[in-house]
């Protein structure tokens, strides 16, 4: 197989794996109740996840801040409607969701 074909197959595999990861994260966000108030690309009650990623881009403390906000709830950053705490969501799932949100572009 030529180098170009190997490269094309590798790019396709990475693209498909990215789609699968995004589907997994969307399913986790749905299961966790996040998508009742948030969407990836538009505001519902809370900000769009892409807007969150943009706001915190380059902030080395963003993951820790968002983890705490998801776990304990918070408000005032995006408007007057507070986000309730998410005590029923596991710590591992919160970390996965926060990492996913911050990766969005």
WOVEN-V992477 format. One record per pair of residues at least 12 apart in sequence whose C-alpha atoms are under 6 Angstrom apart, sorted by the first residue. I is the first residue (numbers start at 1). J is the second residue. D is the distance in Angstrom with one decimal. If there is no record, write none. Layout:
I:J:D
I:J:D
//
This chain:
49:101:5.7
50:104:5.6
50:105:5.9
53:102:4.5
53:104:5.9
71:85:5.4
71:86:5.0
72:85:4.3
73:85:3.9
//
